[in-house]
Amino acid sequence: MGLLTFIKSLFTKKVEKPSPMKYLICGLGNPGAEYEHTRHNVGFDIVDALVEKKEGSYSDERHGMISTVKHKGRTLIILKPMTYMNLSGKAVRYWAQKHNILPENILVVLDDLNLKFGTVRLRKKGKDGGHNGLKDIDLHLQGLTYARLRIGIGNSFGRGQQVDYVLGQWNAKEQEHMPKIIKHCVSSIFSFTVVGPDRTMSQANKEVCRLEPEE
């Protein structure tokens, strides 16, 4: 290598090519003990279960907690934004850019008031549905299409009580079903990374459980 070529190489930034085997899985929630295991933090609970299943661990990184695990030859970068729900987009954009993740390999896991409790829906794209976390992600990704795994939390609250309901703990009946819902969602995430969203939707999109009506 000549001297001029060597000098040029020092100033030439190598850009990592996007890898179809690398995924960003983002669970949405709010940091802090007061928000743990609330309805709005179900995204955190699901990715925590995934990391635990893979015997992984988190490190405190820029904009969030990060864990990197392997699954059937794929690299899964697990993100829990520490920016608070309404500013989740900053964390998603940073880690997607840092690892040069293909847009179709981004999956956001979140709660959904518009779905009955126990219902799970995987979509390759969609609107924010009034969810502030998705609104901010849409803003920061500037129109890029990404998948989302929605977990129904229901809407059994009175007028003016939405915030308290969303930020509230699961009731006793809901808590009984949560392990089954979380297990189903973790399985669906693994499937998403291996066979893709189209084939995964056939088994992921279902009513995992149903609450018995109040007597």
C-alpha positions as CSV (number, residue, x, y, z in Angstrom):
1,M,0.0,0.0,0.0
2,G,1.4,3.4,-1.0
3,L,1.7,6.3,1.5
4,L,-1.1,8.2,-0.3
5,T,-3.5,5.2,-0.3
6,F,-2.7,4.6,3.4
7,I,-3.5,8.2,4.4
8,K,-6.8,8.1,2.4
9,S,-7.7,4.9,4.2
10,L,-7.4,6.7,7.6
11,F,-10.1,9.1,6.5
12,T,-12.4,6.7,4.8
13,K,-15.2,5.6,7.1
14,K,-16.3,2.0,6.5
15,V,-20.1,1.8,6.5
16,E,-21.5,-1.5,7.8
17,K,-23.9,-3.1,5.3
18,P,-27.4,-3.9,6.7
19,S,-27.6,-7.5,7.8
20,P,-30.8,-9.5,7.2
21,M,-29.8,-11.6,10.2
22,K,-29.8,-8.6,12.7
23,Y,-32.9,-7.4,14.4
24,L,-33.9,-4.6,16.7
25,I,-36.6,-5.6,19.2
26,C,-37.9,-2.7,21.2
27,G,-40.3,-3.1,24.2
28,L,-42.1,0.1,25.1
29,G,-42.6,1.3,28.7
30,N,-41.6,3.9,31.3
31,P,-38.5,3.6,33.5
32,G,-38.9,3.7,37.3
33,A,-40.2,1.4,40.0
34,E,-43.7,3.1,40.0
35,Y,-44.3,1.9,36.5
36,E,-43.1,-1.7,36.8
37,H,-45.6,-4.3,35.7
38,T,-48.3,-1.8,34.8
39,R,-50.4,-2.2,31.7
40,H,-48.4,0.5,29.8
41,N,-45.2,-1.4,30.5
42,V,-46.2,-4.7,29.1
43,G,-43.6,-4.2,26.3
44,F,-40.9,-4.1,28.9
45,D,-42.2,-7.3,30.6
46,I,-42.2,-9.2,27.3
47,V,-38.7,-8.3,26.2
48,D,-37.5,-9.0,29.8
49,A,-39.0,-12.5,29.5
50,L,-37.2,-13.0,26.2
51,V,-33.9,-11.9,27.6
52,E,-34.3,-14.2,30.6
53,K,-35.2,-17.1,28.3
54,K,-32.0,-16.6,26.4
55,E,-30.1,-16.1,29.7
56,G,-29.0,-12.7,28.6
57,S,-28.4,-9.5,30.6
58,Y,-28.9,-5.8,30.1
59,S,-26.3,-3.0,30.1
60,D,-27.2,0.7,30.6
61,E,-26.4,2.4,27.3
62,R,-27.3,5.6,25.5
63,H,-31.1,6.2,25.6
64,G,-31.9,2.8,27.0
65,M,-31.1,-0.6,28.4
66,I,-29.6,-3.0,25.8
67,S,-29.2,-6.7,25.6
68,T,-27.9,-8.7,22.7
69,V,-28.9,-12.3,22.3
70,K,-28.7,-14.9,19.6
71,H,-31.5,-17.0,18.2
72,K,-31.0,-19.6,15.4
73,G,-28.2,-17.6,13.8
74,R,-29.9,-14.3,14.2
75,T,-28.6,-11.4,16.4
76,L,-31.4,-9.8,18.4
77,I,-30.7,-6.4,19.9
78,I,-33.2,-5.9,22.7
79,L,-34.0,-2.3,23.6
80,K,-35.9,-0.8,26.5
81,P,-35.9,2.9,26.0
82,M,-35.2,4.9,29.1
83,T,-36.5,8.1,27.6
84,Y,-40.0,7.7,28.8
85,M,-42.8,6.4,26.6
86,N,-43.5,9.7,24.8
87,L,-39.9,10.1,23.6
88,S,-39.3,6.5,22.6
89,G,-38.4,7.4,19.0
90,K,-35.0,8.9,19.9
91,A,-33.9,5.6,21.3
92,V,-35.3,3.5,18.4
93,R,-33.7,5.7,15.8
94,Y,-30.3,5.8,17.6
95,W,-30.0,2.0,17.9
96,A,-31.4,1.3,14.5
97,Q,-28.8,3.6,13.0
98,K,-26.0,2.4,15.2
99,H,-26.4,-1.2,14.1
100,N,-27.7,-0.3,10.6
101,I,-30.8,-2.3,11.1
102,L,-33.1,-2.9,8.1
103,P,-36.5,-1.2,8.7
104,E,-38.3,-4.5,8.2
105,N,-36.2,-6.0,10.9
106,I,-37.4,-3.5,13.5
107,L,-40.2,-4.8,15.8
108,V,-41.8,-2.6,18.5
109,V,-43.7,-4.4,21.3
110,L,-46.4,-2.3,23.0
111,D,-49.8,-2.1,24.8
112,D,-53.0,-1.3,22.9
113,L,-56.2,0.1,24.4
114,N,-58.1,-0.7,21.2
115,L,-57.7,-4.5,21.6
116,K,-59.5,-6.6,24.2
117,F,-57.4,-7.9,27.0
118,G,-55.7,-11.1,25.9
119,T,-55.7,-10.3,22.2
120,V,-52.4,-10.1,20.3
121,R,-51.8,-8.5,16.9
122,L,-48.7,-8.5,14.8
123,R,-48.6,-6.1,11.8
124,K,-45.9,-5.2,9.4
125,K,-47.0,-1.5,9.4
126,G,-49.9,0.6,10.6
127,K,-51.0,3.8,12.2
128,D,-50.1,4.9,15.8
129,G,-53.7,4.3,17.0
130,G,-53.3,7.1,19.5
131,H,-50.3,5.5,21.2
132,N,-47.8,8.3,22.1
133,G,-44.8,5.9,21.9
134,L,-45.6,5.0,18.3
135,K,-46.3,8.6,17.4
136,D,-42.8,9.5,18.5
137,I,-41.2,6.5,16.8
138,D,-43.1,7.4,13.5
139,L,-41.7,11.0,13.9
140,H,-38.1,9.9,14.3
141,L,-38.1,7.2,11.7
142,Q,-39.6,9.6,9.2
143,G,-42.0,7.3,7.4
144,L,-40.0,4.1,7.4
145,T,-42.1,1.0,7.7
146,Y,-41.6,-1.1,10.8
147,A,-43.5,-4.0,12.4
148,R,-45.3,-3.8,15.7
149,L,-46.6,-6.4,18.1
150,R,-49.6,-5.0,19.9
151,I,-50.9,-6.6,23.2
152,G,-54.5,-5.8,24.1
153,I,-55.0,-4.3,27.5
154,G,-58.7,-3.5,27.1
155,N,-60.5,-0.2,27.8
156,S,-62.6,-1.0,30.9
157,F,-62.3,2.4,32.5
158,G,-64.7,5.3,33.1
159,R,-64.6,8.7,31.6
160,G,-61.5,10.7,32.4
161,Q,-59.8,7.6,33.9
162,Q,-57.7,6.5,30.9
163,V,-54.4,7.6,32.4
164,D,-55.0,5.9,35.7
165,Y,-56.1,2.7,33.9
166,V,-53.1,2.6,31.5
167,L,-50.6,3.4,34.3
168,G,-52.3,1.0,36.7
169,Q,-51.4,-2.5,37.8
170,W,-53.1,-5.5,36.3
171,N,-56.1,-6.7,38.3
172,A,-56.1,-10.2,39.9
173,K,-57.9,-11.9,37.0
174,E,-55.6,-10.3,34.4
175,Q,-52.5,-11.3,36.4
176,E,-53.5,-14.9,36.2
177,H,-53.4,-14.8,32.4
178,M,-50.2,-12.6,32.0
179,P,-47.7,-15.5,32.0
180,K,-49.5,-17.2,29.1
181,I,-49.7,-13.9,27.1
182,I,-46.1,-13.1,27.7
183,K,-45.0,-16.7,26.6
184,H,-47.1,-16.4,23.5
185,C,-45.5,-13.0,22.6
186,V,-42.0,-14.2,23.2
187,S,-42.6,-17.1,20.9
188,S,-44.1,-14.8,18.3
189,I,-41.0,-12.5,18.4
190,F,-38.7,-15.5,17.8
191,S,-40.9,-16.6,14.9
192,F,-40.8,-13.1,13.4
193,T,-37.0,-13.2,13.3
194,V,-36.8,-16.7,11.8
195,V,-39.7,-17.0,9.3
196,G,-40.8,-13.4,8.9
197,P,-44.0,-11.5,9.7
198,D,-46.3,-13.0,7.1
199,R,-45.9,-16.6,8.3
200,T,-45.8,-15.5,12.0
201,M,-49.1,-13.6,11.8
202,S,-51.0,-16.8,11.3
203,Q,-50.1,-18.1,14.7
204,A,-49.4,-14.8,16.5
205,N,-52.7,-13.0,15.8
206,K,-55.2,-14.6,18.2
207,E,-57.1,-14.2,21.4
208,V,-54.7,-15.8,23.8
209,C,-57.1,-15.8,26.7
210,R,-60.4,-14.3,27.6
211,L,-61.6,-12.8,30.8
212,E,-64.7,-14.2,32.3
213,P,-67.5,-11.6,32.6
214,E,-68.2,-10.1,36.0
215,E,-71.1,-11.7,37.7
